[in-house]
Amino acid sequence: MTDRIDRAVLGEDEWRHLSRAAWSVMENARVHGKTKVGAAVMSAQGQIFEGCNVEHRFRSHDVHAEVNALTTMASVGHGPAIAILIASRRERFTPCGGCLDWIFELAGPECLVAFQGQPGDSRLELRARELMPHYPR
């Protein structure tokens, strides 16, 4: 693997690794509600970082899976993120506005953002800019 991975291209092997990591870490989610979420981020250096949602009884303190994975990446000096896969047993979903703010901050508008509702399902894959087209740059 090269030192940096091209943002425009992510192969099926990379997506498979991200999917396995996101579904695996989702099992560690700490929830008060019913929705467990896992996320796996690939840095430009080719490393994968995981995160799950960690809910607090005072909901304003919740940590979302995407933010958990992205800040774990940043904490070891990697970045920017080039792709993030979000896993949750839901039919349709996208990152919330706060998570998209973090994706723009630590990845940028070209970051690939994918969603999977069941392990092994097809994924919906978009660029961050497609999810938040009017984000200030």
Secondary structure, DSSP 8 states (H G I E B T S, - for coil): --SS--TT---HHHHHHHHHHHHHHHTT-B-SSS---EEEEEETTS-EEEEE-B--SSGGG-B-HHHHHHHHHHHTT---EEEEEEE-S-SS----HHHHHHHHHHT-TT-EEEEESSTT---EEEEHHHHSTT---
